[in-house]
Amino acid sequence: MLVDSRIDDELRAGRKMLRTKPGAFLLGSTGARLWADYLDPEPGFSGRFDFIHKVNIPLLFKITTNWVQTFEPCSTEWFPSHLLMEYKDKRLSLVEKKFITWNDCAVSCQTWVNRSDRELVLRLETYEDSFSERNGNQLHGCFGIEHYSFDVKGVIAVSDPSLFTGVHLQPGESKQIIVSAAFGILGQDSQELLAERACACAESGLTVEQVLEGHRKEYHSWFEKAPTFESSDPVLNKTWLYRWFLLRHNAADPQYGHLSHPLFYEGRSHKKSKKPFSKGGWEFSKLINLSVPLHIMDARWHHDPTFCEGALQNMKEALGEDGMFRCLTVDTIMHSFANFSCWAAYKLYLVHRNVQFAAELLPYMKLNVAGWNQVHGNESDHLMIEHKHTRTGKEYQPSYWYFHDFPRNPKDKQTYTHLKRVDRAIYHYLNTLAIAKLCEVTEDPESSAYFQQADQIKQDILEKMWDEQSQYFYDLHYQTDEKAFVKNIVGIYPGWAEIIDDRFNGMIEHLMNEHEFNTKSPFPSVSIDCPAYSKDGGWMGHFVKGRNGCVWDGPTWPYTNSIALDSLARESKRRNHQFDGEFAHSLREYSFLHFFNRDLSQPGLVEHYNSETGEPLSDEQEYNHSYYIDLLITHVAGLSVEKDRIVLDPIDVGLDCFCLDRIKVQGMELRITYRNPNESADDTDLEAGYCLYVQGKLAYQNDTLCRTEIAWAQLRSY
């Protein structure tokens, strides 16, 4: 299955809308800076539109008529690359295909037919007096954005300049119209450049079908550099495709301020007012350092590392005063979340082997870890203290309130306790270990010191946070080291970091316990046996952050599902593949979260879910705060890239066959396939058994899924 050629057909989704705003249609295509929060059911681009960050522009342009007041009910078909809208009654028919190009053009391709017995007049309408300057078939204008340092400059071009005064369609007459609006930063992007971009579609002389096809070709070009995966399980196949779309949808390149390099956003939606040009609330369309490593885990397998390296570049060029990687808007260096960006940078290095970039990044990674030690460290051990319950990105995890018996009002700061957190400690360990390993790569003499520091962190985690009786890792009181006996989902993170041995064999079993984490929609953010557990995100019977608010006391989050599944897989492999079946089940349940009502024709991922029903609890669709692609590559296909070798160690998830193709590792192209020898080969051309191909040549084959190691020297001989 080719991602690039089939993504539109495989992911088409009919009416795709915001749950919280009926009639608000979503758009899959996004520009480097421009995107649609939602579209109204009108020809053109009416709704809410954003540029770099959340700006809530209410109208780019639309086409109005002399006697049609509403285009509802209309039919829509959502595609990753564009939106198809159709309206038809006894008087007229409209077919519109609209999209946003990577170079920030909003393009509407319309075909009108006047089916009435009277004249139909079509006119272009813009927002108030924002586009008042006309030049031939163009309108020039600007949107003032008060709460950011940039204003948005625009040029609107039309295929027929009569649209400015009125295009007259007589009874029975039809007409194709193309309108293209190019946007940029006032003072940075020239009017000539914007006019050239807008006119490339509107004045090209092409038909609407040709304009759309040109856009689709450009849109799909990004996916041509993605690996492909196809198996006997349609759920895994479609989730794989959707996850690549998710990365493309959230790819951004503001080229401005603190975001001068490409990156991935955590999401294009927001928890903000829809009021025109408003700012209040929280948005995901910025660099959020918590999600950067999650993006890298998946996107490192794309052949072009630009967006992964760009995110790290942005952070290293805008460190906080304490040296830590921070959240960033174009204008602001913000707070810092706990994260494993240094470890993700090392994992990125292993795939692309960019030694120069690693050497440039390394000093800033050291500053980041030093900042953690300074701000979150303590004198008694090497564990990290979390002072604000929001800063690990898992706000309202009940362990913070354990020592105050889970009060009804968790917003009272006097009722929660600072903690030495398991997740922050594991991130700190992995970040430190990554520095040690990159020091080796770059021949930095401090390698041994960082290895020693990482080992000290590891020992403190194992000795202090583990409880032998309950067989779990717990957060600690920041002063007394007393355990907060709340089983947060992060208690299984040591398995993900691969720092445990047989002494800790009881840990991962908690994920399979139906009285703890094995809910109908696994995995809840805290165990069911916690007194503060709430499957739908309330707190002790009331919603402290509203119905859709972020509360980590029981809902299921794709973010931690990624790491929990990674941990489960690694523990299964460590223990002779003991939990392969449990991993297969949980991976499939995680996959179903990507489809509303478990319907594969309705792709969409949000922030968190009811852990017992799988109901979406938020409405920020295409939410990019987890990883999945890496799970299929590393654990289903079994490929791990290490310093001096690759390791093949697949988990048997019950597939009759699979093919992972177009994987590029350090300049070599790999292909991994499997076909159960006991199954018919009628529907596939795959060789029987488990196979690795290097540069198109068979390098390894075994009758069954099994573990093997292959040194780089041997791989390079192909």
C-alpha positions as CSV (number, residue, x, y, z in Angstrom):
1,M,0.0,0.0,0.0
2,L,1.6,3.2,-1.1
3,V,1.0,6.0,1.4
4,D,1.5,8.7,-1.3
5,S,-0.9,7.4,-3.9
6,R,-3.7,6.0,-1.8
7,I,-4.0,8.3,1.2
8,D,-6.9,10.3,-0.2
9,D,-8.9,7.2,-1.1
10,E,-8.1,5.3,2.1
11,L,-8.8,8.1,4.5
12,R,-11.8,9.9,2.9
13,A,-14.3,10.5,5.6
14,G,-17.5,12.1,4.4
15,R,-18.8,14.8,6.8
16,K,-16.0,15.5,9.2
17,M,-17.0,18.2,11.7
18,L,-16.3,19.6,15.2
19,R,-18.5,17.8,17.7
20,T,-18.8,21.0,19.8
21,K,-19.9,23.2,16.8
22,P,-22.3,21.4,14.5
23,G,-22.0,22.6,10.9
24,A,-18.3,23.5,11.3
25,F,-16.5,21.4,8.6
26,L,-12.8,20.4,9.0
27,L,-10.1,20.7,6.3
28,G,-7.3,18.2,6.0
29,S,-4.8,20.3,4.0
30,T,-2.6,22.8,5.8
31,G,0.0,25.3,4.8
32,A,3.3,26.1,6.4
33,R,1.6,28.9,8.2
34,L,-2.1,29.0,7.2
35,W,-4.8,26.6,8.1
36,A,-8.5,26.4,8.7
37,D,-9.8,25.8,12.2
38,Y,-13.2,25.1,10.6
39,L,-15.2,26.0,7.5
40,D,-18.7,27.3,7.3
41,P,-21.0,25.6,4.7
42,E,-20.5,28.4,2.2
43,P,-18.6,28.6,-1.1
44,G,-15.1,30.0,-0.3
45,F,-13.3,30.3,3.0
46,S,-15.6,31.5,5.7
47,G,-15.2,30.1,9.2
48,R,-12.1,30.5,11.4
49,F,-8.6,30.7,10.0
50,D,-5.3,30.8,11.6
51,F,-1.8,32.0,10.6
52,I,1.2,30.6,12.5
53,H,-0.7,30.7,15.8
54,K,-4.4,31.0,16.7
55,V,-5.7,34.3,15.3
56,N,-9.4,33.5,14.5
57,I,-9.7,35.3,11.1
58,P,-13.4,34.9,10.3
59,L,-13.3,35.3,6.6
60,L,-10.7,35.0,3.8
61,F,-13.2,35.3,1.0
62,K,-16.5,33.8,-0.1
63,I,-18.9,33.9,-3.1
64,T,-22.3,35.3,-2.5
65,T,-25.4,35.1,-4.8
66,N,-28.3,37.4,-5.4
67,W,-31.0,35.0,-4.2
68,V,-29.4,32.1,-2.3
69,Q,-29.2,32.8,1.4
70,T,-28.0,29.5,2.7
71,F,-26.2,26.5,1.2
72,E,-27.5,24.1,3.8
73,P,-28.1,21.2,3.6
74,C,-25.0,20.5,1.6
75,S,-23.1,17.3,1.2
76,T,-19.4,17.2,1.9
77,E,-16.6,14.7,1.4
78,W,-13.5,15.1,3.5
79,F,-10.2,14.1,2.0
80,P,-6.7,14.6,3.5
81,S,-5.8,16.9,0.6
82,H,-9.0,18.8,0.1
83,L,-12.7,19.2,0.9
84,L,-15.5,18.5,-1.6
85,M,-18.7,20.5,-1.0
86,E,-21.8,20.0,-3.1
87,Y,-25.1,21.9,-3.0
88,K,-28.0,21.2,-5.3
89,D,-31.7,22.3,-5.5
90,K,-34.2,23.1,-8.2
91,R,-32.6,26.5,-8.8
92,L,-28.9,25.9,-9.0
93,S,-26.0,23.4,-8.4
94,L,-22.6,24.1,-6.9
95,V,-19.6,21.8,-6.8
96,E,-16.7,23.2,-4.9
97,K,-13.3,21.7,-4.2
98,K,-11.1,23.7,-1.7
99,F,-7.8,23.3,-0.1
100,I,-4.8,25.1,1.4
101,T,-1.4,24.7,-0.3
102,W,1.9,24.4,1.6
103,N,2.8,27.9,0.4
104,D,-0.2,29.3,2.3
105,C,-2.8,29.8,-0.5
106,A,-6.4,29.2,0.2
107,V,-7.8,27.9,-3.1
108,S,-11.5,27.4,-4.1
109,C,-12.4,25.7,-7.3
110,Q,-16.1,26.1,-8.1
111,T,-18.5,24.9,-10.8
112,W,-21.9,26.7,-10.9
113,V,-24.9,25.8,-12.9
114,N,-28.0,28.0,-13.0
115,R,-31.0,25.6,-13.1
116,S,-33.6,28.4,-12.6
117,D,-35.5,30.6,-15.0
118,R,-33.9,33.8,-13.8
119,E,-30.4,35.4,-13.7
120,L,-27.9,34.3,-11.1
121,V,-25.3,36.8,-9.9
122,L,-22.1,35.7,-8.2
123,R,-19.9,38.2,-6.3
124,L,-16.7,37.9,-4.3
125,E,-17.0,39.1,-0.7
126,T,-14.1,39.8,1.7
127,Y,-13.9,40.7,5.4
128,E,-15.1,44.2,6.0
129,D,-12.6,46.7,4.4
130,S,-9.5,44.4,4.8
131,F,-9.1,44.0,1.0
132,S,-9.9,47.4,-0.6
133,E,-7.0,47.8,-3.0
134,R,-7.6,46.4,-6.5
135,N,-5.1,45.6,-9.2
136,G,-6.6,44.0,-12.2
137,N,-7.9,40.6,-11.2
138,Q,-6.3,40.9,-7.7
139,L,-7.3,42.4,-4.4
140,H,-4.6,43.3,-1.9
141,G,-5.2,43.7,1.9
142,C,-4.1,43.0,5.4
143,F,-5.4,41.6,8.7
144,G,-4.1,43.3,11.8
145,I,-3.2,40.8,14.6
146,E,-3.0,42.7,17.8
147,H,-1.7,40.0,20.1
148,Y,1.3,38.9,18.0
149,S,4.2,40.9,16.5
150,F,3.1,40.1,12.9
151,D,0.2,41.2,10.7
152,V,-1.1,39.0,7.9
153,K,-0.7,40.3,4.4
154,G,-2.8,38.8,1.6
155,V,-3.4,38.9,-2.1
156,I,-6.7,37.4,-3.6
157,A,-6.6,36.5,-7.3
158,V,-9.7,35.4,-9.3
159,S,-10.0,33.7,-12.6
160,D,-12.7,36.2,-13.7
161,P,-12.4,39.8,-12.6
162,S,-16.1,40.2,-13.1
163,L,-16.5,38.6,-9.6
164,F,-15.6,41.9,-8.1
165,T,-18.7,43.5,-9.5
166,G,-20.9,40.5,-10.4
167,V,-20.7,37.5,-12.7
168,H,-24.1,37.0,-14.4
169,L,-25.2,33.5,-15.2
170,Q,-28.3,33.2,-17.4
171,P,-30.8,30.3,-17.0
172,G,-29.1,27.0,-18.0
173,E,-25.6,28.6,-18.1
174,S,-22.7,27.1,-16.1
175,K,-19.3,28.5,-15.2
176,Q,-16.1,27.4,-13.5
177,I,-14.5,29.9,-11.0
178,I,-11.2,29.7,-9.3
179,V,-10.3,32.0,-6.4
180,S,-6.9,31.8,-4.8
181,A,-5.8,33.9,-1.7
182,A,-2.1,33.9,-0.8
183,F,-1.0,35.0,2.7
184,G,2.2,36.0,4.3
185,I,3.8,38.3,6.9
186,L,3.5,42.0,6.4
187,G,7.0,43.4,5.9
188,Q,8.6,40.0,5.3
189,D,6.7,38.5,2.4
190,S,6.6,40.8,-0.6
191,Q,3.4,41.7,-2.4
192,E,4.9,40.5,-5.6
193,L,5.6,37.0,-4.1
194,L,2.1,36.7,-2.8
195,A,0.6,37.8,-6.1
196,E,2.7,35.3,-7.9
197,R,1.5,32.5,-5.6
198,A,-2.2,33.5,-5.8
199,C,-2.1,33.9,-9.6
200,A,-0.4,30.5,-10.1
201,C,-3.8,28.9,-9.5
202,A,-6.3,31.6,-10.4
203,E,-4.7,32.9,-13.6
204,S,-3.2,29.6,-14.9
205,G,-5.9,29.0,-17.4
206,L,-6.3,25.5,-16.0
207,T,-9.6,23.8,-15.3
208,V,-10.7,23.3,-11.8
209,E,-9.9,19.6,-12.1
210,Q,-6.4,20.4,-13.3
211,V,-5.8,22.8,-10.5
212,L,-6.9,20.3,-7.9
213,E,-4.8,17.5,-9.5
214,G,-1.7,19.8,-9.3
215,H,-2.3,20.4,-5.7
216,R,-2.9,16.8,-4.9
217,K,0.4,15.9,-6.6
218,E,2.3,18.5,-4.5
219,Y,0.4,17.4,-1.3
220,H,1.2,13.7,-1.8
221,S,4.9,14.4,-2.5
222,W,5.6,14.6,1.3
223,F,4.3,11.0,1.7
224,E,6.5,9.7,-1.0
225,K,9.3,9.9,1.6
226,A,7.4,7.9,4.2
227,P,7.8,4.2,4.7
228,T,4.9,1.9,3.8
229,F,3.2,-0.7,5.9
230,E,0.6,-3.2,4.9
231,S,-0.6,-6.3,6.8
232,S,-3.5,-8.7,7.1
233,D,-5.1,-6.4,9.7
234,P,-7.0,-3.5,8.2
235,V,-7.1,-1.7,11.5
236,L,-3.3,-1.5,11.7
237,N,-3.1,-0.6,8.0
238,K,-5.5,2.4,8.2
239,T,-4.1,3.7,11.5
240,W,-0.6,3.7,10.0
241,L,-1.9,5.8,7.1
242,Y,-3.8,8.2,9.4
243,R,-0.7,8.7,11.6
244,W,1.3,9.8,8.6
245,F,-1.5,12.2,7.7
246,L,-1.4,13.4,11.3
247,L,2.2,14.4,11.0
248,R,1.7,16.2,7.6
249,H,-1.4,18.0,8.9
250,N,0.6,19.3,11.9
251,A,3.8,20.1,10.0
252,A,4.6,23.8,10.1
253,D,7.3,26.2,9.0
254,P,6.6,29.7,10.4
255,Q,10.0,31.1,9.3
256,Y,9.6,33.8,11.9
257,G,10.8,34.8,15.3
258,H,11.6,31.9,17.7
259,L,10.1,29.4,15.2
260,S,12.5,30.1,12.3
261,H,12.9,26.3,11.6
262,P,10.3,23.7,10.6
263,L,8.5,21.8,13.3
264,F,5.4,19.8,14.1
265,Y,2.6,21.3,16.1
266,E,0.9,19.4,18.9
267,G,-2.4,20.2,17.1
268,R,-4.0,22.7,14.8
269,S,-7.1,23.0,17.0
270,H,-7.3,24.8,20.3
271,K,-9.1,25.3,23.6
272,K,-9.8,29.0,22.8
273,S,-12.7,31.3,22.0
274,K,-13.9,31.3,18.5
275,K,-14.4,35.1,18.7
276,P,-12.9,36.8,15.7
277,F,-9.2,37.8,16.3
278,S,-9.4,36.7,19.9
279,K,-6.5,35.3,21.9
280,G,-7.8,33.9,25.2
281,G,-7.3,30.2,26.1
282,W,-4.8,27.5,25.3
283,E,-3.7,26.6,21.8
284,F,-1.6,23.7,20.5
285,S,-0.3,25.5,17.4
286,K,3.1,26.4,18.8
287,L,6.3,24.5,19.9
288,I,5.4,22.5,23.0
289,N,8.5,20.9,24.3
290,L,6.5,18.1,25.9
291,S,5.3,16.8,22.5
292,V,8.5,17.4,20.5
293,P,10.0,14.0,21.4
294,L,6.7,12.2,20.7
295,H,6.8,13.7,17.2
296,I,10.4,12.7,16.7
297,M,9.7,9.1,17.6
298,D,7.4,8.7,14.6
299,A,8.8,11.3,12.2
300,R,12.4,10.1,12.5
301,W,11.4,7.3,10.1
302,H,10.5,9.9,7.4
303,H,13.3,10.1,4.9
304,D,13.7,13.9,5.4
305,P,14.7,14.8,9.0
306,T,14.1,18.5,8.5
307,F,11.1,18.8,10.7
308,C,12.6,16.8,13.5
309,E,15.9,18.6,13.4
310,G,14.1,21.9,13.0
311,A,12.1,21.5,16.2
312,L,15.4,20.8,18.1
313,Q,17.0,23.8,16.4
314,N,14.2,26.1,17.5
315,M,14.6,25.0,21.1
316,K,18.4,25.2,21.2
317,E,18.2,28.8,19.8
318,A,15.7,29.9,22.4
319,L,16.7,28.4,25.7
320,G,15.3,29.6,28.9
321,E,17.6,31.5,31.3
322,D,18.0,28.3,33.2
323,G,19.3,26.6,30.0
324,M,16.2,24.3,29.6
325,F,14.4,23.6,26.4
326,R,11.2,25.6,26.5
327,C,7.8,26.0,24.8
328,L,7.8,28.6,22.2
329,T,5.6,31.0,20.2
330,V,7.2,33.2,17.6
331,D,7.3,36.0,20.2
332,T,7.7,34.3,23.5
333,I,10.0,31.9,25.3
334,M,7.5,30.2,27.6
335,H,7.6,27.6,30.4
336,S,9.2,24.1,30.2
337,F,7.5,20.8,30.5
338,A,9.2,17.6,31.5
339,N,10.2,15.8,28.3
340,F,12.6,13.3,26.8
341,S,13.8,15.5,23.8
342,C,17.5,14.6,24.3
343,W,16.7,10.9,24.1
344,A,14.5,11.4,21.0
345,A,17.4,13.4,19.4
346,Y,19.6,10.4,20.0
347,K,17.0,8.0,18.5
348,L,16.8,10.4,15.5
349,Y,20.6,10.3,15.1
350,L,20.6,6.5,15.0
351,V,18.3,6.5,11.9
352,H,19.9,9.4,10.0
353,R,23.4,9.4,11.4
354,N,23.8,13.2,11.1
355,V,27.0,13.6,13.2
356,Q,27.4,17.3,12.5
357,F,23.9,18.1,13.8
358,A,24.5,15.9,16.9
359,A,27.7,17.8,17.6
360,E,25.9,21.2,17.2
361,L,23.1,20.1,19.5
362,L,25.1,18.4,22.2
363,P,26.2,21.5,24.2
364,Y,22.6,22.6,24.4
365,M,21.5,19.2,25.5
366,K,24.0,19.4,28.3
367,L,22.6,22.8,29.3
368,N,19.1,21.4,29.4
369,V,20.0,18.6,31.7
370,A,22.0,21.0,33.9
371,G,19.0,23.2,34.1
372,W,16.9,20.2,35.3
373,N,19.4,19.5,38.0
374,Q,19.4,23.1,39.1
375,V,15.6,23.7,39.1
376,H,14.3,20.3,39.9
377,G,17.2,18.5,41.6
378,N,17.8,18.0,45.4
379,E,20.7,17.3,47.6
380,S,19.7,13.9,48.8
381,D,19.6,11.9,45.6
382,H,19.4,12.2,41.8
383,L,15.7,12.3,41.4
384,M,13.7,15.3,40.1
385,I,11.2,17.2,42.1
386,E,8.0,18.4,40.3
387,H,6.8,21.6,42.0
388,K,3.8,22.2,39.7
389,H,1.5,19.3,38.9
390,T,0.9,20.7,35.4
391,R,4.6,20.6,34.3
392,T,4.8,16.9,33.5
393,G,1.9,17.4,31.2
394,K,-0.2,15.2,33.4
395,E,-2.1,17.7,35.5
396,Y,-4.3,16.5,38.4
397,Q,-2.7,13.1,38.7
398,P,-3.9,12.0,42.1
399,S,-0.6,11.2,43.6
400,Y,-0.1,15.0,44.2
401,W,-3.1,14.9,46.5
402,Y,-2.4,11.5,48.2
403,F,-0.9,13.1,51.3
404,H,-4.1,15.3,51.7
405,D,-6.5,12.4,51.3
406,F,-7.8,13.6,47.8
407,P,-9.7,16.8,48.8
408,R,-12.8,17.8,46.9
409,N,-11.1,21.0,45.7
410,P,-7.8,20.2,44.1
411,K,-7.2,23.8,43.0
412,D,-6.3,24.8,46.5
413,K,-2.4,24.8,46.3
414,Q,-2.3,24.0,50.0
415,T,-3.8,20.6,49.4
416,Y,-1.3,19.1,47.1
417,T,2.3,18.0,47.7
418,H,5.4,18.5,45.5
419,L,6.7,15.1,44.3
420,K,9.7,13.3,43.0
421,R,7.9,12.1,39.9
422,V,8.6,8.7,38.2
423,D,8.0,10.2,34.7
424,R,10.4,13.1,35.2
425,A,13.0,10.8,36.7
426,I,12.8,8.5,33.7
427,Y,13.0,11.4,31.3
428,H,16.0,12.7,33.2
429,Y,17.7,9.3,33.0
430,L,17.1,8.9,29.3
431,N,18.2,12.5,28.5
432,T,21.4,12.0,30.5
433,L,22.0,8.6,28.8
434,A,21.5,10.2,25.4
435,I,24.1,12.8,26.1
436,A,26.6,10.1,27.2
437,K,26.0,8.2,23.9
438,L,26.3,11.3,21.7
439,C,29.5,12.2,23.6
440,E,30.8,8.9,22.4
441,V,29.7,9.6,18.8
442,T,31.4,13.1,18.8
443,E,34.4,12.0,20.8
444,D,33.5,14.3,23.6
445,P,35.6,13.4,26.8
446,E,32.6,13.9,29.1
447,S,31.0,10.7,28.0
448,S,32.0,8.7,31.1
449,A,30.7,11.4,33.5
450,Y,27.3,11.3,31.9
451,F,27.2,7.5,31.9
452,Q,27.9,7.6,35.6
453,Q,25.3,10.3,36.2
454,A,22.7,8.2,34.3
455,D,23.5,5.1,36.3
456,Q,23.1,7.1,39.6
457,I,19.6,8.3,38.4
458,K,18.8,4.7,37.5
459,Q,19.8,3.3,40.9
460,D,17.8,5.9,42.8
461,I,14.7,5.1,40.7
462,L,15.0,1.4,41.4
463,E,15.9,1.6,45.0
464,K,13.6,4.4,46.1
465,M,10.5,4.4,43.9
466,W,9.9,0.6,43.7
467,D,7.6,-1.0,46.3
468,E,8.2,-4.7,46.6
469,Q,4.9,-5.6,48.3
470,S,2.7,-4.1,45.5
471,Q,5.2,-4.6,42.7
472,Y,5.0,-1.0,41.3
473,F,6.9,2.2,41.0
474,Y,5.5,5.3,42.8
475,D,6.0,9.0,43.1
476,L,7.7,10.1,46.3
477,H,7.1,12.9,48.8
478,Y,9.6,15.6,47.9
479,Q,11.0,15.9,51.5
480,T,10.5,12.5,53.2
481,D,10.7,10.1,50.2
482,E,7.5,8.5,51.5
483,K,5.7,6.8,48.7
484,A,2.5,8.2,47.3
485,F,0.6,4.9,46.9
486,V,-1.3,5.9,43.8
487,K,-0.7,3.7,40.7
488,N,-0.3,6.4,38.0
489,I,0.2,5.1,34.5
490,V,3.8,6.5,34.7
491,G,4.7,3.7,37.2
492,I,5.4,1.4,34.2
493,Y,7.9,3.9,32.6
494,P,11.0,2.1,34.0
495,G,10.1,-0.8,31.6
496,W,10.0,1.6,28.7
497,A,13.5,2.9,29.7
498,E,14.7,-0.8,30.0
499,I,16.3,-0.3,33.4
500,I,14.6,-3.3,35.1
501,D,15.4,-7.0,35.4
502,D,13.7,-10.1,36.9
503,R,13.5,-8.5,40.3
504,F,10.7,-6.2,39.0
505,N,8.7,-8.9,37.1
506,G,5.5,-7.9,38.8
507,M,5.4,-4.4,37.4
508,I,4.0,-4.9,33.9
509,E,1.3,-7.3,35.0
510,H,-0.6,-4.3,36.4
511,L,-1.5,-3.3,32.8
512,M,-3.3,-6.6,32.4
513,N,-5.3,-6.4,35.7
514,E,-9.0,-5.6,35.0
515,H,-9.2,-4.0,38.5
516,E,-6.3,-1.6,37.7
517,F,-5.4,-0.7,34.1
518,N,-7.1,-3.2,31.9
519,T,-10.3,-1.2,31.2
520,K,-12.5,-1.5,28.2
521,S,-10.5,1.3,26.6
522,P,-7.0,0.9,28.0
523,F,-5.0,2.4,29.6
524,P,-6.5,4.8,32.2
525,S,-4.1,7.4,33.5
526,V,-4.5,6.1,37.0
527,S,-5.5,2.7,38.3
528,I,-9.2,2.0,38.9
529,D,-8.4,1.3,42.6
530,C,-7.4,4.9,43.3
531,P,-10.1,6.7,45.3
532,A,-9.9,9.7,42.9
533,Y,-10.3,7.6,39.8
534,S,-12.7,9.1,37.3
535,K,-13.2,7.5,33.9
536,D,-14.4,10.7,32.3
537,G,-12.1,13.3,33.8
538,G,-14.1,14.7,36.7
539,W,-12.6,15.1,40.1
540,M,-14.4,13.6,43.1
541,G,-17.7,14.1,41.4
542,H,-17.3,17.4,39.7
543,F,-15.6,18.8,36.6
544,V,-12.8,21.1,37.8
545,K,-11.8,22.0,34.2
546,G,-15.1,21.7,32.4
547,R,-16.5,18.8,30.5
548,N,-13.6,18.6,28.0
549,G,-10.8,19.7,30.4
550,C,-7.5,17.9,30.9
551,V,-7.6,15.8,34.1
552,W,-5.2,12.8,34.4
553,D,-7.2,10.9,37.0
554,G,-8.7,8.1,34.9
555,P,-9.3,9.0,31.2
556,T,-7.2,7.2,28.6
557,W,-4.6,9.4,26.8
558,P,-2.9,8.4,23.5
559,Y,0.2,10.1,24.9
560,T,0.8,7.6,27.6
561,N,-0.7,4.7,25.6
562,S,2.3,5.2,23.3
563,I,4.8,4.7,26.2
564,A,2.7,2.0,28.0
565,L,2.6,-0.1,24.8
566,D,6.3,0.5,24.3
567,S,7.0,-0.6,27.8
568,L,4.7,-3.7,27.5
569,A,6.5,-4.7,24.2
570,R,9.9,-4.3,25.7
571,E,9.0,-6.3,28.8
572,S,7.4,-9.0,26.6
573,K,10.7,-9.3,24.7
574,R,12.8,-9.3,27.8
575,R,10.6,-12.1,29.2
576,N,10.7,-14.5,26.3
577,H,7.7,-12.8,24.5
578,Q,5.5,-13.7,27.4
579,F,3.0,-10.8,26.8
580,D,2.8,-10.8,23.0
581,G,-0.9,-11.5,23.1
582,E,-1.6,-8.7,25.6
583,F,0.4,-6.3,23.5
584,A,-1.5,-7.3,20.3
585,H,-4.9,-6.7,22.0
586,S,-3.8,-3.4,23.6
587,L,-2.2,-2.1,20.3
588,R,-5.5,-2.8,18.5
589,E,-7.5,-1.0,21.1
590,Y,-5.1,1.9,20.9
591,S,-5.6,1.8,17.1
592,F,-9.4,2.0,17.5
593,L,-9.1,5.3,19.3
594,H,-8.1,6.8,16.0
595,F,-11.6,6.2,14.5
596,F,-14.8,7.7,15.9
597,N,-17.2,5.0,17.1
598,R,-14.6,2.4,16.0
599,D,-15.6,3.1,12.4
600,L,-12.6,2.9,10.0
601,S,-14.4,5.3,7.7
602,Q,-14.2,8.1,10.3
603,P,-10.5,8.8,11.2
604,G,-9.8,11.3,13.9
605,L,-7.7,11.5,17.0
606,V,-8.4,13.7,20.1
607,E,-6.6,14.4,23.3
608,H,-8.2,12.0,25.7
609,Y,-11.0,9.4,26.1
610,N,-13.3,7.8,28.6
611,S,-11.3,4.8,29.7
612,E,-14.3,2.5,30.0
613,T,-16.3,3.4,26.9
614,G,-13.7,5.0,24.5
615,E,-15.9,8.1,24.1
616,P,-13.8,11.1,23.0
617,L,-13.7,13.6,25.8
618,S,-12.2,16.5,23.8
619,D,-12.8,17.9,20.4
620,E,-9.3,18.9,19.2
621,Q,-9.2,16.6,16.2
622,E,-6.0,15.5,14.5
623,Y,-4.3,15.8,17.9
624,N,-0.5,15.1,17.6
625,H,0.6,14.2,21.1
626,S,1.6,10.6,20.9
627,Y,3.4,8.1,18.7
628,Y,2.3,5.0,16.9
629,I,4.3,4.5,13.7
630,D,7.4,3.7,15.8
631,L,5.5,0.9,17.6
632,L,4.7,-0.8,14.4
633,I,8.2,-0.5,13.0
634,T,10.0,-1.4,16.3
635,H,7.7,-4.1,17.7
636,V,5.4,-5.4,15.0
637,A,8.0,-5.5,12.2
638,G,10.7,-5.8,14.9
639,L,13.3,-3.3,13.7
640,S,15.5,-1.5,16.2
641,V,18.5,0.6,15.2
642,E,21.5,0.6,17.5
643,K,25.0,2.1,17.4
644,D,26.8,-0.9,15.8
645,R,24.0,-3.1,14.5
646,I,20.3,-3.5,13.8
647,V,18.2,-5.9,15.9
648,L,15.2,-7.7,14.5
649,D,12.9,-8.8,17.3
650,P,9.2,-8.8,16.2
651,I,6.2,-9.4,18.4
652,D,3.7,-11.8,17.2
653,V,0.4,-9.8,17.0
654,G,-1.4,-12.5,15.1
655,L,-0.8,-11.3,11.6
656,D,-0.9,-13.7,8.6
657,C,1.4,-11.4,6.8
658,F,2.9,-7.9,6.7
659,C,5.3,-5.8,4.6
660,L,7.2,-2.9,5.9
661,D,8.9,-1.2,3.0
662,R,10.8,1.9,2.0
663,I,12.6,2.1,5.4
664,K,15.7,4.2,5.1
665,V,18.4,3.8,7.8
666,Q,21.7,5.6,7.4
667,G,21.4,5.7,3.7
668,M,20.4,2.1,3.2
669,E,16.9,1.0,2.1
670,L,15.4,-1.8,4.1
671,R,12.3,-4.0,3.6
672,I,10.9,-6.4,6.2
673,T,8.3,-8.9,5.3
674,Y,6.5,-11.8,6.9
675,R,4.1,-14.5,5.6
676,N,2.9,-17.3,7.8
677,P,4.2,-20.5,6.0
678,N,0.9,-22.2,7.0
679,E,-1.3,-19.6,5.2
680,S,-2.2,-19.5,1.5
681,A,0.1,-17.4,-0.7
682,D,-2.7,-16.8,-3.2
683,D,-3.2,-13.1,-2.2
684,T,0.4,-12.0,-1.8
685,D,3.8,-12.3,-3.4
686,L,5.7,-12.3,-0.1
687,E,8.2,-15.0,0.6
688,A,7.2,-17.4,3.3
689,G,8.6,-16.7,6.8
690,Y,10.3,-13.6,8.2
691,C,12.6,-11.8,5.8
692,L,14.9,-8.8,5.7
693,Y,15.9,-7.2,2.4
694,V,18.8,-4.7,2.2
695,Q,19.0,-2.6,-1.0
696,G,16.6,-5.0,-2.6
697,K,18.6,-8.1,-1.8
698,L,17.5,-10.8,0.7
699,A,19.8,-10.5,3.7
700,Y,18.0,-12.7,6.3
701,Q,15.2,-15.3,6.3
702,N,13.6,-17.5,8.9
703,D,10.6,-19.7,8.9
704,T,9.1,-18.0,12.0
705,L,9.2,-14.6,13.7
706,C,12.4,-14.6,15.7
707,R,15.2,-12.4,17.1
708,T,18.5,-11.8,15.3
709,E,21.2,-9.2,15.2
710,I,23.1,-8.0,12.1
711,A,26.2,-5.8,12.3
712,W,26.5,-2.6,10.2
713,A,29.5,-4.0,8.4
714,Q,27.5,-7.0,7.2
715,L,24.6,-4.7,6.2
716,R,26.8,-2.4,4.2
717,S,28.1,-5.4,2.2
718,Y,24.8,-5.6,0.3
